[in-house]
């Protein structure tokens, strides 16, 4: 059995995955799922986490065994696979960070009553601050700081969840009718919830690159067993916090008939306000810290991950470009990501919804293909037979691919009809 001390030392990629995944999918979608449909939505949340698990696990498995990134694994399968992943990464580059920073900026303004500055200015300040943290602190600082952030977030959410359970559910309105789950609106919500739970499949490449950085900082290479145990801790934490957010939404909003905003920022503010009304103003700090820590840590990890994966993809596509291999390449990429996404916010702020819809479409439609690519990579010649996934994990992977394929087909059909 692995000693807790050894596991604590190996904490890294799984922790970063948890920090990155616990963003809008949890704060907004999980909470809204409980608020609109009640406890029954724990089923799709857990189902999505179980069926998508192999795709993310393969990122850690491939890197720990081969000491190569999963992006290189795609290249070894054939350059076409790498171009597919490059396309998904390109779409993420212009959409994901911009959307995350806008939500975080708006949440910061609402939670702490800042009215003198606009969302664009707050976003710029966040871009500058987080970029400096990533450039100066590098991977080790990111990992160590997130141990503190995740600890604070977990404690805040645990206290918040305990408080709402102790207080009990809000009184249900006599005129309240629970919305149908299997009508058009309900199915579209389910698609969004399960599609982004715990996060998009392309993040498996991000986990792999964090695994690469973790290997560089460790004196002794971890065994595959230890690396997977560390990742599993982060993955379990991700699923657990999704349930916490669902409980908060269920206990504070379900049955009240409150009209829920479609805006992530406004909805998060609704949750905080209703929670304090339900429990008391003294509890405001817990939910405010939990909400902001959730989005801030997601911004930081996503910014780091998209910068790393963009640089790695470019290195593999254009191996003769020496500038991509310089020691300053990561810092330049971090700043490029900040500048590009701030320009997107400035120019397309009013149309961010369309950009996010594009990212969602690409992510959902290509998810089964990316899942299959991950399986192909870990079952290929790069991985010695003893380290390949066992038959049970392979079966779960194929179940996940079928699930994602049906998901993608239905999503396309809903958009076309």
Steps between C-alpha positions, in 0.01 A plus 500: 500500500626849410607710799304826543832692509602363159157580357517855640839556334363375167197732513504709185317416175191363677483806721535732200232302316262548793577872514445541126184286482326660799395807304177596328404132463479482880425852624232565236383174341505271808338766717237573235433126459413474870307827493282402204462123527597402856705204624419281197770682301769330705451204263615672176780678690644174634437321169699761305788483749514118482470465121757770424753382759712280266565782251667716764671208674666407169674840493678419828558135405661584166731770641607308812595190298657666192618834650346660189195722468172367366539757219811310390293183525255647247792582270624141527157380390523723192513871428128505414418423864721783615329743259161399646624579850661822373163611359323442832781683682472796262129539572569476876772765470255765380203411716558309823730745677300804390179345634660395830658840564176685421305285746771538766518879453122536516484276807771705671308822430170358627631321808710789625275785378752662267314740273769751404675263255356312203532126426758573227728686742467233771571231236816685393618520862436127542686421177803702613501361855457135400749528212764632742428218744541237226813654347686574824379204704489240221355151558623448856340824623175411321494160665586626850262797490214282380549265794408800718219620270342155469524453878322832560242418232433153641460628858276790387281267297490236771387762755250644251354157421480408870321828574236454230442136602464603864257779409300274269336581166325827436119481515358390166261740329147357471482601135841352415517244219830325445612547140504191280839338459430331168347784301714712265617749764571225753698287254706800387582571864597137553726517195676808637529352849638162393705641214698728731505262798765477632650684200554465123687188377780703336619584853657152506789657306529771767522239776775324305710817479459565872620144548809585293573805716443298816756241386758778451457629855518162677828350616372151434261399223168384652370154421193473278303385803596809701437738208153352444418512871592870506283569196213299649507719814455810283234336284300379802521849652364645174197269507442557873498879467255474209263322740563772764400772252191300400395471867545877547277572199243239606472618860497876433308535173304187408126545514506875560395588146786752481578593141861398442719720284664363186807710578768311693597815691148600597408142592803464728399826667144364541636192674708706744210737577242225549742295708559788741124564518446132583785461753578854609725788394779376728553206260557725197878471526498119463303489176666814358849359558395161361348654188793731423769243590326257264521734202841653579670160528328388180630808315853440624513128414324541164735787403801285588362192324396670175837678482689173550291295259509771230879515526530119493272469196698768312831329590376168361351655184802722429802320649755719318381821670771561760307788659239250623771318698657803671485535879277808461249329270255416781506857636436638151211257450343594835509868402365422151207311652429794732518757219296299249223422745484854636459622139221242453327632814541860384383445141245222542378556856139537385528184288689278743203265503553422130870429553428272795232323292762435231744359756224285648403363158860410404572352843185286507518378140869403512493356855440136387788525251735644763397226743575235239837667422592479870413130509698438182802679650509293822433174315776571244863394479618789723353326807645164617234230545503496885417873507212494255148544644336178617190356336261665749638848432493431126131402526425820693686695230290352219186572705617859533567527126149370422355740758689798354408400142127483578539824691667673202246367248206610711658840557543549124143386439368748759689782329373409153133442583 
